[in-house]
Amino acid sequence: MAKLKKQKQTKKKAKSFRDKVTLLNVARSLIVLYSLFLAIFALDTPFGIGLLVHLLPTIIILGTLVLTLKNHFIAGSLFILEGLGTIFIFHTYRDLFVFFIISAIPLLIGIMFLIASKKD
């Protein structure tokens, strides 16, 4: 009886671990897709300093991802701050469509990282 109970606990832990890994992989994939989406806007500038300036949001987002690969709580907090920053810097609160495209994605990614950090 004790052996059966232990097997159920092991399966439950394994499922929880799989859920956490899946959530982290989805969040990281969203980060890459979102940064590629933002990088598309830099293609309308000529090469040089203008291109680098337009790629700054992409560099910041990918830098945040690389710096926070191990600590998911810090990653979640930083992505939520980035989402809140985009709301006020780009004034996305004025238009709901723009808000969902630009600001909601980092907020969602941050929430996903925070949920994954709670499963530790």
C-alpha positions in Angstrom: 0.0 0.0 0.0 2.8 2.4 0.9 4.6 1.5 -2.4 1.5 2.4 -4.4 1.1 5.7 -2.6 4.8 6.5 -3.2 4.3 5.7 -7.0 1.4 8.1 -7.1 3.4 10.9 -5.5 6.3 10.3 -8.0 3.9 10.5 -10.9 2.4 13.7 -9.6 5.9 15.2 -9.2 6.9 14.1 -12.7 3.7 15.7 -14.1 4.3 18.9 -12.2 7.9 19.0 -13.6 6.7 18.4 -17.1 4.1 21.2 -16.8 6.8 23.6 -15.5 9.2 22.7 -18.3 6.4 23.1 -20.9 5.4 26.5 -19.4 9.0 27.7 -19.5 9.5 26.5 -23.1 6.4 28.3 -24.2 7.4 31.5 -22.5 10.9 31.4 -24.0 9.5 30.7 -27.4 7.1 33.6 -27.1 10.1 35.8 -26.1 12.0 34.8 -29.3 8.9 35.3 -31.5 8.1 38.7 -29.9 11.7 39.9 -30.3 11.7 38.8 -34.0 8.4 40.8 -34.4 10.0 43.9 -32.9 13.1 43.4 -35.0 11.0 43.6 -38.2 10.3 47.3 -37.4 14.0 48.0 -37.6 14.2 46.9 -41.3 12.8 50.2 -42.5 16.0 52.1 -41.5 19.3 52.2 -43.4 22.1 50.2 -41.9 24.3 51.9 -39.3 23.4 53.7 -36.1 19.7 54.0 -37.0 19.4 50.2 -37.3 21.1 49.8 -33.9 18.7 52.3 -32.3 15.7 50.5 -33.7 17.0 47.1 -32.5 17.4 48.3 -28.9 14.1 46.9 -27.7 15.0 43.5 -29.2 18.4 43.6 -27.7 17.0 44.4 -24.3 14.4 41.7 -24.4 16.9 39.0 -25.6 19.4 40.2 -23.0 16.8 39.9 -20.3 16.1 36.3 -21.4 19.8 35.4 -21.4 20.5 37.0 -18.0 17.6 35.3 -16.3 17.8 31.7 -17.7 18.2 30.2 -14.2 16.1 32.4 -12.0 12.5 32.4 -13.2 11.2 34.7 -10.5 13.5 37.5 -11.5 12.7 36.8 -15.2 9.0 37.1 -14.5 9.5 40.3 -12.6 11.7 41.9 -15.3 9.3 41.0 -18.1 6.4 42.4 -16.1 8.4 45.6 -15.7 9.2 45.7 -19.4 5.5 45.3 -20.2 4.6 48.1 -17.8 7.4 50.2 -19.3 6.0 49.7 -22.8 2.6 50.9 -21.6 3.9 54.2 -20.5 6.8 54.7 -23.0 4.8 53.9 -26.1 1.4 55.1 -24.7 -0.3 51.8 -25.6 -3.0 52.5 -23.1 -4.6 54.8 -25.7 -5.5 52.0 -28.2 -6.5 48.5 -27.1 -5.2 46.8 -30.3 -1.7 48.4 -29.8 -1.8 47.4 -26.2 -2.4 43.7 -27.0 0.4 43.7 -29.7 3.1 45.6 -27.8 2.4 45.5 -24.1 0.4 42.4 -23.3 2.9 39.9 -24.6 5.7 40.8 -22.1 3.1 40.9 -19.3 1.9 37.4 -20.3 5.5 36.2 -20.5 6.2 37.6 -17.1 3.1 35.9 -15.6 4.2 32.6 -17.1 7.6 32.9 -15.6 6.1 33.7 -12.2 3.8 30.8 -12.3 6.7 28.5 -13.2 8.7 29.9 -10.3 5.9 29.0 -7.9 6.1 25.4 -9.0 9.7 25.0 -7.7 
